[in-house]
Amino acid sequence: MQWEVVIGLETHVQLSTKTKIFSGAEIKIGAEPNRQACPVDLALPGVLPVLNKGAVERAMRFGLAIGAEVAPKSVFARKNYFYPDLPKAYQISQFELPVVVGGSVTFPVTPKKGDPYVKTLHLTRAHLEEDAGKSVHGIRRGLSGIDLNRAGTPLLEIVTEPELRSAQEAVAYARALHALVVWLDISYGDMQNGNFRCDANVSVRPAGETKLGTRCEIKNLNSFKYLEDAINYEMRRQIELIEDGGTVIQATRLYDPEKGETREMRTKEDSMDYRYFPCPDLLPLEISREWLEDVRRAMPELPQALRKRLVEDFGLSDYDAAMVTQNRAMADYYLAVADLVSDKKIAANWVIGEVAATVNAKGIDFEHVPVTPAVLARVIERVLDSTISNKAAKTVFETLWESPVEDVDAVIERLGLKQISDASAIEKIVDEVIAANPKNVEEFKAGKEKALNALVGQVMKQTKGKANPAQVNAILRARLA
């Protein structure tokens, strides 16, 4: 039987405010335990929460960016449950009336098999809430500590529709969402410090079936690799369980990266178990049209608007436009290169290909690429004016990466990479190759195109790769016509 996996993601994005969502306590990574927890965070008697305007505006910015409805009125609710690191015994969140409703995210997917494609994923909602503290184990034998520094940190929880159909799609979406929240300056996106973590809801069903299967939720996946591995494992686990005659039980599970498996943490609660009700300490959040427009005017150009401009004005394909706008730093780098070269498509090919591959291999960000846009533009122009070949240009790029202060033309000269474009010199070598390869000549004249490639290869070999391949091809065809 063929199976289909159905995935929905809930992503917790820590917002980049200086202070917490309902108190004036500072947010700082690495502080000593409980040094950044004020009376509101500690739930001391007589204190009241005050909503952080900066957190609201970051949520508004996100809603505008994804084409969602930013609700003119939303309500905070108490989510009631007991946990040691939740001193109030409830979390202030949003339930029936969230601040952001609907919207979508469009992103490129590069599957391991098959052609790349662009997918649009619809979102259900995004709501504001506070984070809990954390339990710290192993400080003393048999004891656990509670650190409330994180309690009250502002989160935007972003919930998708169950429209993802593979772990690769889930990772592609998560990467796009991560890039978007960083692009909008609403989050630092530091996954190691918990700024961006995903819960994956996974179910399986027979291919062609429309009814959803029983889902399991995998909590707190804080890396793209863990997200992909956890979904793939859970998908296999559920399929094997059903095929062996078992039944999937709705549950919350944790992923163990060392064992590469998920394990049950608890049977899944429903919303009724949390006994949501409106928070009596906070008035409804009302967002005026004027406030929304002020936030809109202050926003940077959005990825989807930039993608549209790149397709319409620069002639890029939808896929290439999506690739160069994966994150703001990459987009800024590409725009700076494209502004200096005549062929915007070739500029995109370089940024998506050679530059991105090197960035990934070196494990750095586009902000730290040593080859500046101006220098890369000069390399591309030397290809366009036939000074060097594409292959030689890659050698120049690699050299400049290690020695970025060198001049492009000086590198070309020093490495002897200048292309031979003198027609008379190439014609002489072509004539020699034709005379030395009568069999290939006859095969080409008989209609075998591959024979011409063999002749081009011989010319390139004699010129040590310095001849202009297009020019060689044209001269050979003229000679053999």
N, C-alpha and C positions, 0 to 999 in steps of 0.2 A: 504494500500500500504506500502511496505517496503522501507525505505529510507537509503541512504548511505551518510555519511558526508565525505567531502574531505577537507583536511587541509594542508596548507603550512605555514611555519614560517619564519619570518625575525627577526633575533636576533642581537641586537646592543651590542657588547662587548667592554667595555672601556678598552683600553690597559694600561698596568702597567708601562708606561714610567714616568720618573720624570718630564719631561717638555712636553709642548703641541706639537701637530703634525706639526704646521707651525711657531711656535715662541719659544722663550726661556723662556716663562713664566712658573713658577713652578705650579705643580698640587698638591693641598693640600686640604683635606676635612676639612670643618668647618671654613675656613677663612672668614673674614668680607667681605661683598659684594663689588665686584669690586676692591679688593686689589691684585688680581692675574690676572689682565687683562692688557696686554701690548699694545702698539700702533697697533700691528698687529691684536690683538683680537678686538680692538676698531674700526678697519677699518679707521684709520686716514690717511689723504692724504700722498702719497709718500712712504709708507711702502710696503715691498714685503714679501711674505711667503718663508720660507726655510724648506724643508722637513726633518722631524725627522728620522734619520737612524734606531733608535731603534724601531719605530713603523713599519717600513718596515720589519725589521727582525722578528718581532713578527708575522706579516702576513705570511711571508715565512715559519716560523715554523709551523703555523697552516696548511698551504697548504700541507706541507710535511707529517704532521701527518695524514691527511685524504686521502692521496693518490691522491691529486689533481694535476693539472698542475699549477706550479708557473710561471706566464707569463714572458717571457724574456723581454717583453716591455708592459707597461701599461700606461694609460694616465689619468691625473686628469681633471675633468670637473667642470664647474660652474652649480650648480642647482639653478635656479633663482626663488625666491619667496619672498614675503614681510611678515615679522613677526617682532614684536617689539624687540624681543631678538636676532635678526639676523642683526647686524649693517651694514654688507656689502650689504644686500638685496640679497645675494646668499650664498650658502654653497659650499665649495670645497669638491667634492666627486669624484667618478669614475662611468662611465656609460658604454660606449661601450667596453672599454678595461680594465677590472678589473685585479687586481693583482693575484687573485686565481680563477681558473675555474674548475668546476666539483668536484669530490671527493665524499666520502660517510662516514657515521657514523653508526657503528653497536652497538646496545644497547639491554639490556634485558627488556622485558615487562612483568609485573605481573598483568594480568587483574583481576577485581573483580570476574568475572565468567570465568571458563575455565582454562586450563593449562598455565603455563608461557611459553614464547617463546622468541626467539631472532630475531630482525628485523634489516635490513639494509636500511637506508634512503639515497637517493642520494641528493647531494647538487648541486645547479645551479652555485653559485659563492660566493665569499667573496671579498668585496672591502673596501678600506680605505676611511675614510671621517672624517671631523671635526664635533664635537658636537656644538649645538647652546647654547646660554645662557639660562636663565630661567626668567620667569615673577614671581614676588612675590606680592601676593595680600593681602590686609587687613592691610597694615602697617599704612596707614592713611585712614580715611573715604573717599570713592569715588576715591581713587588713587591706582595705582599699580606701583611697582618698577621693575627695570630691573637689574639683577645681571649677569654680564658677566664673572664671575670667571670660569664658565664651558665652555665658548665659546672657541673653538679651541682644546678641549680635544680630543685625538685620539680615534676613534672608528673603529672597524672592523665589518661591517655589513655582516652577514652570511645568505644566502637565500637558502631555501630547495626547492626541487621539491614538487608538491602537492601529496605526497604519504602517508600521515598520515591519518588513518581512524577512529580515536577516540580521545577524549580528553586525555585518559590515555596514548595512544601512544605519543601524543604531549608532555605531561609532562615527560614521560620516555626519549624521545629524548632530551628535554631541560635540564633535569638533567644530562644526559650523556655528552652533549655539555658543560655544566657548569663545570663538573668534568674535561673534557679534557682541557679546556682553563686554568684552575687552575693548572692541571697536568703539562702543558707545560710552566708554569710561564709567560704566556702572559697577564693574567688579574688577579686581586685580587678576582674577582667574587662576590664582596659585593653587593648583590641585594638591600639592604636597601639604599645604596648610589648611586644606578643607574648604577652600573658597568655591569649589565647584565639584559637586558629587552627585551621583545619579542613583536612583532606585529604578530597577528594570522590572516591569510586569511582563511575564512570559507565559504564553499558553501555546498549545499545538492543536491542530484539527486536521482531518483528512482534506487533501487538496480538493478544491471545488466546493467545500462545505461553507455555508455562510454563518452558521451559529458558532459563537466563540466557545473555546474550550475553557476548562477551569484554570485560572491563572495562579501563578506563584510570584511573589514579589521578592526580588533580591536587593538587599539594602546596602547603602553606603559604598558604592563603587567609585573610588576616587582616582582611577586612571583609565585611559582609553583601552589599554590592554586588558585590564581586569574586566571591564565592561564587555568586551568581545568574548573573552574566554568564559566568563560566567554565563552569558547567554547561550553560547554554543554547548556548554556542559548541561545546562538546565533543559535545553531543547532535546538533547540526546536522552537525558534521564527520563523526561516525560514520555517520549516516544517508546523507549524500552519498557517503561512501566505499563503503558497501555497495551503494547503488543504482547506482554506477558500475562495479560488478563487483569492487571491492577487498575486502580482508579487514582487520578491526581486529586489530592486534597489541597484546597486553598490554604496557603501558608506563607509566612514571612521567612525568608531564608537568608543566610549569610554565605559569602563566597570565601573559601579558604585558598589563597593563591599558592600556598606551599603544596597542598594536596591536589590543587586544580579541580576542586569540586564544591558544590553548594551543600549546605546542611540546614536542617530545619531549626529555626530559632523559636518560633511559636506559631500556633494556628492563627490564621489571619483574622484580625478584628475588622468589623465593619464600622462605618461612621457612627452608627447608633451607640456603639460601645464607648465612644468618646464623649457622649452626652454634650454635644455642642450647644452653646446658647450665647446670645449677644453679650459682649463684655460690658458690664455696667460702668466700668471706670473710663471708658473711651466713647466720645461722641461719634456718630457716623462720619466717615471721611467724605467731604464734599469737594469736588474738583470743578471749578468754574471753567467756562469756555476760554476766558481771558488767560487764566493760569495755564491751561493746556497749550494755548497758542504761544505763550511766552517760552514754554519748554520746547515746543517744536522749533521756534526760531533759533534757539541756542544749540540745536543738534548739528552734528557733522553730516556731510552727505552720506546717505544710507547705502549699504552694500547693494541693495536691489536697484536703487536709482543709478548708482555708478555702473552696475552691470548693464543696465539698459543703455546708458550713454556709450559704454565701450562697444556694444553691439552696433548701435546706430551710427555713431560718429567715427569709431576706430575700425569698424568692419570685423570685429572679433566674433567667433562663434559663441553660442550660449555657454558651451562647456568651458572654453578658454576664459571667457569673462567671469564665470563662476570661480575658476581656478585662481585667477590673479587677485580676486577679492576675498580670498579665504581668511585673510586678516588684514587689519588696517596698515600694518607696517609693510606687508607685501604689496598692497595696493599702492601705497605712497611710493614705494621703490619703483614699481612698474610705471606709474604715471610720470615720474621724473625721467625715466629712460625714454619712454614714448614721446615725451616732449622734445627730445633731442635727436630723434631718428625719423627718417622719412617713411619707413615701413613699420607700422604699429603691430602688425601680426607677427613679424619676425621678432620684434621686441618681446611680445608675449611668449613666444616659443622659448626664448632664452630665459626669461624669468621663471616660467613654469618648469622648464627642463633643467638646464645646466645650473642655474643659480639655486633653485629650490632643492635640487638633488644634493648640492654641496652643503647648503644650509642644514638639511636633514642629517647628512653624514657627519657634519661637524657638531651637531647638537646645539646650534645657536639660533638666535632670532634674526629676522631681516634687519632689525635696527643695527645689528653688529656685523653686517656684511662688509668686509674690508674693501671690496671692489665697489667704488662709488657709482651711482647711476651715470654720471658724466663719463667715467672711464669705460663702463660697459657699453654706453652708446657709441663711443669711439671705436671699440672693437667691432660692434655690429656694422658701423658705417664702413669699416675696412673690408668686411665681407660683401656689403652691398656694392662697393665700388671695385670689387674684384681684386683688391690688393692681396687678400688671403682667402683661403678656402674655409669652409665650415669646420673641417677637421683641424686646420691650423688655428682657427679662432679659439677652439676649445683649449688648445695648448697654451695660447696667449692668456686666456682667462685663468687657467690653473696657475700659471706663472705669476700673474698679477695678484691672485689671491694670497700667495705667499710673500709677494713683494709689491704691495699696492702703491708704493711711491714711484715705481718705474713708469716711464712714458710708454704708451702703447706702441708707437712707431719704433721706438728704440728696442723694445722687446722683439718685435717682428724682425728687425734688422739683425739683432744679436743672435737670434735663433735660426736665421736664414729661412724664414717662412714665407717670404714674399712670393706670390703666385706669378708664374710665367704667363703673360698675356700677349707677348709679341707674336703676332700671327705668323710671321715668316719663320720664326724659330720653331713654333709648334708644327707648322706644315712640313718642315724638314724631317722632324721626328716621326710624324704621321706617315710620310712616304717610306721611311725606313721600316716602320712596323708593318705596313701593307706588303712591302716586298718580302719581309721575313715570315709572313703568316698567310700564305696563299689559301690554305684550307679554310681558315676563318673567313677570308674574303669571299670564297665561293659559297660557303654556307650562308653568309649574310645576303648575298645576291640571290640565293635560292629562297629567301624569305625568313631565315632564322634570326630573329632579333638578338638572341643571346650571343650570337657570334660577334655582334658589334660591341657588346659589353666586354668581351674578351680582348678585343682590339683596343678599346679605351683603357682597359687595365694595363695593357702592355705599354701604352704611351705614358700613363701615370707612373708606371714602374721606372721607365727610363728617365723621367723628369723628377724622380724621387718625390712624387706627389705634389709637385709645385705647379703643374700645368692646370689651367682653368678647365675643369671637366666639361662644362657646357660648351666651351669653345672647341675642345678636342672632339666632342660628339658632333658638333656642326661641321667641322672640317672633314672628319671621316665620312660623314654622309655625303658631303659635296664631292669628295674624291671618288666615292664608290657609286655615285648616281649613274 
